């Protein structure tokens, strides 16, 4: 009994899968070029997967928060996180998600539920030095954070990789060019352009106690209200 067609019987001896048809030489050359290009990118770490892995390794590298000392006060130089009491999310920075407008020199800030301290969600404090003409701005000579004090929040340097310039949290009044993507409220970014838009005032959540609490050192873990100085 015959199990093969006439065409299969006639062509079986002369045509196989290895037979080259069409412009096979060009295809072979292109395959070699693609392979060489892949090897070169892999050696230099410029493959998309390598770039993504490097980005994740930089952003999610573990960071140790500053231990609370005996007096339990917050100090300049402490490494800390900013957590929203309502949602439980922490403020996080994505230094690779940059604003396409070069003059802005900023990157995206969002809330993240990855609560483990890492490079992208930890910050330090920097004192705001007011101009000599600003006599109403409170300043303190010690290294403690006080209620009513104006400060800047500096992103952990480990999140920036090889970048040398420090980036700080920054916000703007709502306008046609600056607004949050989802809420349409004030946009918060991390920027390398140091200006008054980076200044926040530290307040107690209770409005009735803000006057009496002015100048009192802030306890570690105490709830805060961060008032953006240029907006308010």
Secondary structure as UniProt FT lines:
FT   HELIX           6..11
FT   TURN            12..14
FT   TURN            17..18
FT   HELIX           24..44
FT   HELIX           48..59
FT   TURN            70..71
FT   TURN            76..77
FT   TURN            85..87
FT   STRAND          90..98
FT   HELIX           102..104
FT   STRAND          106..112
FT   HELIX           119..121
FT   STRAND          123..127
FT   TURN            132..133
FT   TURN            147..148
FT   STRAND          150..155
FT   HELIX           157..160
FT   TURN            161..162
FT   STRAND          168..171
FT   TURN            181..183
FT   STRAND          188..191
FT   HELIX           196..198
FT   STRAND          200..203
FT   HELIX           207..209
FT   HELIX           210..213
FT   TURN            214..215
FT   TURN            220..221
FT   STRAND          225..228
FT   TURN            229..231
//
